[in-house]
Amino acid sequence: MRFFIFIFIIQSLLIGQYDYSLLDINPSSEYYDSNVGTSLFEQKVTLHYFGHFT
């Protein structure tokens, strides 16, 4: 069981760090209407929230 937990943690760390780029559609953002992603904020701590409101 410990082996599977170890593999899950390692896999999460390796796969969870992928680079992506998405269009910023927040009109109050300084990056509005431009592509932003993990590579834009290198060497900074970031929080990623993908929400949807209707």
BALO-594015 format. One line per field, with one value per residue: z, x, y of N, C-alpha, C in turn; residue number from 1. Coordinates in nm, 2 decimals, padded with zeros to 4 digits. Each point is the difference from the previous one (the first is absolute). Last residue first. Example, Ala and Ser with C-alpha at 12.3 -4.5 7.8 and 13.67 -1.06 7.14 Angstrom:
% BALO-594015
n_zz: c(00.71_-00.01)
n_xx: c(01.28_00.03)
n_yy: c(-00.22_-00.57)
ca_zz: c(00.00_00.00)
ca_xx: c(00.09_-00.09)
ca_yy: c(00.11_00.12)
c_zz: c(00.08_00.00)
c_xx: c(-00.08_00.09)
c_yy: c(00.11_00.12)
num: c(2_1)
***
This chain:
% BALO-594015
n_zz: c(-01.40_00.08_00.13_00.09_00.16_00.23_00.23_00.21_00.11_00.07_-00.25_-00.34_-00.48_-00.30_-00.46_-00.13_00.10_-00.22_-00.36_-00.43_-00.12_00.09_00.48_00.40_00.40_00.24_00.04_-00.30_-00.12_-00.25_-00.21_-00.23_00.00_00.03_00.25_00.21_00.42_00.42_00.21_-00.07_00.30_00.46_00.08_00.00_00.40_00.35_-00.05_00.10_00.46_00.19_-00.08_00.27_00.43_00.06)
n_xx: c(-02.21_00.53_00.48_00.58_00.52_00.50_00.53_00.46_00.56_00.54_00.48_00.35_-00.18_-00.42_-00.15_-00.07_-00.41_-00.41_-00.33_-00.16_-00.33_-00.36_00.03_00.30_-00.01_-00.50_-00.49_-00.32_00.02_00.11_00.47_00.22_00.37_00.41_00.39_00.35_00.11_00.02_-00.20_00.18_00.33_-00.14_-00.31_00.16_00.20_-00.29_-00.20_00.26_00.04_-00.35_00.00_00.28_-00.15_-00.26)
n_yy: c(03.15_-00.21_-00.30_-00.11_-00.13_00.15_00.01_00.27_00.10_00.21_00.07_-00.05_-00.03_00.10_-00.05_-00.46_-00.24_00.23_00.35_00.37_00.42_00.32_00.21_00.07_00.26_-00.04_00.03_-00.22_-00.54_-00.41_-00.27_-00.46_-00.40_-00.42_-00.36_-00.43_-00.37_-00.30_-00.40_-00.45_-00.17_-00.07_-00.35_-00.45_-00.16_-00.15_-00.43_-00.38_-00.12_-00.25_-00.46_-00.27_-00.12_-00.39)
ca_zz: c(-00.10_00.06_-00.10_00.04_-00.13_00.02_-00.12_00.04_-00.07_00.06_00.09_00.12_00.05_00.14_00.02_-00.05_00.10_00.04_00.12_00.04_-00.04_-00.15_-00.07_-00.11_-00.08_00.00_00.10_-00.05_00.11_-00.04_00.11_-00.02_-00.02_-00.04_-00.08_-00.05_-00.15_-00.03_00.04_-00.10_-00.14_-00.01_00.02_-00.12_-00.10_00.03_-00.02_-00.14_-00.05_00.04_-00.09_-00.13_00.00_00.00)
ca_xx: c(-00.10_-00.12_-00.10_-00.14_-00.08_-00.14_-00.08_-00.11_-00.13_-00.10_-00.09_00.07_00.10_00.03_00.00_00.13_00.11_00.02_00.08_00.02_00.13_00.00_-00.12_00.03_00.09_00.14_00.07_00.02_-00.04_-00.13_-00.06_-00.04_-00.14_-00.03_-00.12_-00.01_00.01_00.08_-00.08_-00.10_00.06_00.10_-00.06_-00.07_00.11_00.06_-00.10_-00.01_00.12_-00.01_-00.10_00.06_00.09_-00.08)
ca_yy: c(00.03_00.06_00.04_00.00_-00.01_-00.03_-00.02_-00.08_00.03_-00.09_00.07_00.04_-00.08_00.03_00.15_00.05_-00.02_-00.14_-00.02_-00.14_-00.06_-00.02_-00.03_-00.09_00.07_-00.05_00.08_00.14_00.08_00.07_00.07_00.14_00.02_00.14_00.02_00.14_00.03_00.12_00.12_00.03_00.01_00.11_00.13_00.03_00.03_00.13_00.11_00.02_00.06_00.14_00.07_00.01_00.11_00.12)
c_zz: c(00.05_-00.12_00.07_-00.12_00.04_-00.13_00.04_-00.13_00.06_-00.06_00.05_00.09_00.13_00.06_00.14_00.02_-00.04_00.09_00.04_00.12_00.06_-00.05_-00.15_-00.08_-00.12_-00.08_00.02_00.11_-00.04_00.12_-00.04_00.13_-00.02_-00.02_-00.02_-00.08_-00.02_-00.14_-00.03_00.04_-00.10_-00.14_-00.01_00.00_-00.14_-00.10_00.03_-00.04_-00.15_-00.04_00.04_-00.09_-00.14_00.00)
c_xx: c(-00.09_-00.09_-00.13_-00.09_-00.14_-00.07_-00.14_-00.09_-00.10_-00.14_-00.10_-00.10_00.07_00.11_00.04_00.01_00.13_00.11_00.01_00.09_00.01_00.14_00.02_-00.13_00.05_00.09_00.15_00.07_00.03_-00.05_-00.12_-00.06_-00.03_-00.14_-00.02_-00.13_-00.02_00.01_00.08_-00.07_-00.10_00.06_00.10_-00.07_-00.07_00.11_00.06_-00.10_00.00_00.12_-00.02_-00.09_00.06_00.09)
c_yy: c(00.11_00.03_00.05_00.04_-00.01_00.01_-00.05_-00.01_-00.09_00.04_-00.11_00.08_00.07_-00.09_00.04_00.15_00.06_-00.01_-00.15_00.00_-00.14_-00.05_-00.01_-00.03_-00.08_00.08_-00.04_00.09_00.15_00.09_00.08_00.05_00.15_00.01_00.15_00.01_00.15_00.04_00.13_00.13_00.05_00.01_00.12_00.14_00.04_00.04_00.14_00.11_00.03_00.08_00.14_00.08_00.03_00.13)
num: c(54_53_52_51_50_49_48_47_46_45_44_43_42_41_40_39_38_37_36_35_34_33_32_31_30_29_28_27_26_25_24_23_22_21_20_19_18_17_16_15_14_13_12_11_10_9_8_7_6_5_4_3_2_1)
***
